Amino acid sequence: MCKAIIDQSVYIMETINDIDVVTIQGGSLLEHPFHSITYRVRCEKCGDVESEKHTLSLTQGVTEVASVQCATCGHVQMVKIRNPRRN
């Protein structure tokens, strides 16, 4: 029984590793409907999160959304969204 549980958990981990996941750099993902995402900008330096929500249609590859400056610490960063899947 223990071997079956181990085999099953290895299979689950391999399946998770094979899934292409939409990721965001410089933001916090809030919602991910089929062809769009909703996110908030999050500072990579101090962790401050904007209150404003942004929605973007997804395209395959890396999308550079915007260059933003943190209102708290002044750090300038690029918000990037990575979508490895075809829509």
Buried (B, 14 or more C-beta within 10 A) or exposed (E): EEEEEEEEEEEEEEEEEEEEEBEBBBBEBEEBEEEEBBBBBBBEEEEEEBEEEBEBEBEEEEBEBEEBEBEEEEBEBEBBBBBEEEE
